[in-house]
C-alpha cells in the first residue's frame, strides 16, 4: 500500500512551491538584486556567466528575477564567478 506522497517503492514526492511576488523570501530578492549588480559591475553578461559556470543563460535570468531559489552550491559558484563572497550577495 502506498500513501498519497509516495509511489510504490519510490522516494516521497516533493511538491515544489511556485515562487510568486507574494511569497518570495526577502533573502531571495536580496540575492537576485545583488548578484545582478555584481555581474554588471564585473562587466559580465548572462552568457559570460553561462560560459564560466555551465549554468544555462535562461536559468541565470530566472535567478536574477527571483523566480527560482538556487541551491547553496549554485549561489556560492555564482558569487565566486562575480568575485564576491557569498555573504555579500546576501546582505540587504
C-alpha positions as CSV (number, residue, x, y, z in Angstrom):
1,X,0.0,0.0,0.0
2,X,1.3,3.5,-0.8
3,X,0.5,6.8,0.6
4,X,-0.5,9.8,-1.5
5,X,3.0,11.2,-1.2
6,X,4.9,8.1,-2.3
7,X,5.0,5.9,-5.4
8,X,5.3,2.1,-4.9
9,X,8.9,1.7,-3.7
10,X,9.9,5.2,-4.8
11,X,11.1,8.2,-2.9
12,X,8.5,10.5,-1.4
13,X,7.1,13.0,-3.9
14,X,8.1,16.6,-3.3
15,X,5.8,19.5,-4.1
16,X,7.7,22.5,-5.4
17,X,6.2,25.7,-4.3
18,X,6.0,28.2,-7.1
19,X,7.7,31.4,-6.2
20,X,5.4,34.4,-6.8
21,X,5.7,38.1,-5.9
22,X,3.6,37.5,-2.8
23,X,5.6,34.6,-1.4
24,X,9.1,35.4,-2.5
25,X,11.5,35.2,0.5
26,X,13.2,38.6,1.1
27,X,16.6,36.8,1.1
28,X,16.0,35.6,-2.4
29,X,15.1,39.1,-3.6
30,X,18.3,40.4,-2.0
31,X,20.5,37.7,-3.6
32,X,18.9,38.3,-7.0
33,X,19.4,42.0,-6.9
34,X,22.9,41.8,-5.5
35,X,24.0,39.1,-7.9
36,X,22.8,41.0,-10.9
37,X,24.5,44.2,-9.7
38,X,27.8,42.3,-9.1
39,X,27.6,40.7,-12.5
40,X,27.1,44.0,-14.2
41,X,29.9,45.6,-12.2
42,X,32.2,42.7,-13.2
43,X,31.3,43.5,-16.8
44,X,29.8,40.1,-17.4
45,X,26.8,39.2,-19.4
46,X,24.5,36.3,-18.6
47,X,26.1,34.4,-21.5
48,X,29.5,35.0,-19.9
49,X,28.2,33.5,-16.6
50,X,26.9,30.5,-18.6
51,X,30.3,30.0,-20.3
52,X,32.1,30.2,-16.9
53,X,29.8,28.0,-14.9
54,X,27.8,25.8,-17.3
55,X,24.6,27.1,-15.8
56,X,22.2,27.9,-18.6
57,X,21.5,31.5,-19.5
58,X,17.8,31.1,-19.1
59,X,18.3,29.8,-15.5
60,X,20.6,32.8,-14.8
61,X,17.7,35.0,-15.9
62,X,15.3,33.2,-13.6
63,X,17.6,33.6,-10.7
64,X,18.1,37.3,-11.3
65,X,14.4,37.8,-11.5
66,X,13.9,35.9,-8.2
67,X,11.6,33.3,-9.8
68,X,13.6,30.3,-8.5
69,X,15.6,29.7,-5.4
70,X,19.1,28.4,-6.4
71,X,20.9,25.8,-4.3
72,X,23.5,27.0,-1.9
73,X,26.2,25.4,-4.1
74,X,25.0,27.4,-7.1
75,X,24.8,30.6,-5.1
76,X,28.4,30.0,-3.9
77,X,29.5,29.3,-7.5
78,X,27.8,32.4,-8.9
79,X,29.3,34.6,-6.1
80,X,32.8,33.3,-6.9
81,X,32.4,34.0,-10.6
82,X,31.5,37.6,-10.0
83,X,34.3,38.0,-7.5
84,X,32.3,38.4,-4.3
85,X,32.0,36.4,-1.1
86,X,28.5,34.8,-0.9
87,X,27.7,36.6,2.3
88,X,28.0,40.0,0.5
89,X,25.3,38.9,-2.0
90,X,23.0,38.0,0.8
91,X,23.4,41.4,2.6
92,X,20.5,43.8,2.3
